Amino acid sequence: MANDFRDPSNVNSTTPCLRGPQVSLGLARRRVGCLAVCLNGSSAQIPTPLPLTVREREIANLVAAGLSNRDIAERLTVSVRTVEGHLYRACTKLDCTDRDQLAAVIRSGQPR
């Protein structure tokens, strides 16, 4: 099969690589969309962002309200590290690189 990317002989330097922990969810989505265009010759629908959990959304809303990680941790009676973990996963799901972008996405109500 000429377009079978499971066959290592068909992989070259222009083939998108989805391996590695450094690939963000948003980048992976874009690469999947590009790969589908290459394979099908038509534009593909890129999957929508993964939904945030209730806790991730709660913490993201508090970030959008201007609270620090420490303030959020005290308010929710969790550790700062727990808040950081929820923020990391929320940013990954929404393809945000920092809390300002996350706050903007939450305020707009639209995924990136």
C-alpha positions in Angstrom: 0.0 0.0 0.0 1.5 3.3 -1.0 -0.2 5.4 1.7 0.0 3.0 4.6 1.9 4.9 7.3 2.1 1.8 9.5 4.7 0.5 7.0 8.1 2.0 8.0 9.3 2.1 4.4 6.6 4.7 3.6 7.7 7.1 6.4 9.9 10.0 5.3 11.0 13.3 6.7 7.7 15.0 5.7 5.6 12.5 7.5 4.1 14.0 10.7 5.4 12.3 13.8 3.0 12.0 16.7 5.5 10.4 19.1 7.2 12.0 22.0 6.1 13.7 25.2 6.8 17.1 23.9 3.9 17.0 21.3 1.0 19.1 22.6 -2.6 17.9 22.1 -3.2 20.9 19.8 -0.2 20.2 17.7 -1.2 16.5 17.5 -4.7 17.5 16.4 -3.3 19.8 13.6 -0.9 17.0 12.5 -3.8 14.5 12.4 -5.8 17.0 10.3 -2.9 17.5 7.9 -2.3 13.7 7.6 -6.0 13.1 6.8 -5.8 15.8 4.1 -2.7 14.0 2.6 -4.4 10.6 2.7 -7.8 11.6 1.6 -7.1 14.6 -0.6 -9.8 16.6 1.2 -10.0 18.6 4.3 -10.7 16.6 7.4 -12.6 17.7 10.5 -10.1 18.2 13.3 -11.5 16.8 16.5 -12.9 19.2 19.1 -10.9 19.8 22.3 -11.3 17.3 25.1 -13.8 18.4 27.7 -12.5 19.8 31.0 -13.4 17.9 34.1 -15.6 19.7 36.6 -12.5 20.4 38.8 -10.4 21.6 35.9 -13.2 24.0 34.8 -13.7 25.2 38.4 -9.9 26.0 38.8 -9.8 27.6 35.3 -12.7 29.8 36.2 -10.8 30.9 39.4 -7.7 31.6 37.3 -9.9 33.7 35.0 -11.2 35.6 38.0 -7.6 36.5 38.8 -6.7 34.2 41.7 -3.2 32.9 42.2 -2.5 29.1 42.5 -2.0 29.6 46.3 -5.3 31.4 46.6 -7.1 28.7 44.7 -5.5 26.0 46.8 -6.6 27.7 50.0 -10.1 28.2 48.7 -10.5 24.6 47.6 -8.5 23.1 50.5 -6.1 21.3 48.2 -2.3 21.6 47.7 -0.8 24.1 45.3 0.7 21.2 43.4 -2.8 19.8 42.9 -3.9 23.1 41.4 -0.9 23.2 39.2 -1.7 19.7 37.9 -5.3 20.6 37.1 -4.1 23.8 35.3 -1.5 21.8 33.3 -4.2 19.3 32.1 -6.7 22.1 31.3 -4.1 24.0 29.3 -3.1 20.8 27.4 -6.7 20.1 26.6 -7.4 23.6 25.4 -4.0 24.1 23.7 -3.0 27.0 25.9 0.6 27.8 26.8 0.0 29.9 29.9 -2.6 31.0 32.4 -3.4 34.2 30.6 -4.4 32.3 27.5 -6.4 29.8 29.6 -8.2 32.7 31.3 -9.0 34.3 27.9 -10.4 31.0 26.6 -12.5 30.5 29.7 -13.8 34.1 29.5 -14.7 33.8 25.8 -16.4 30.4 26.3 -15.0 29.3 23.0 -12.3 26.6 22.6 -9.2 27.6 20.7 
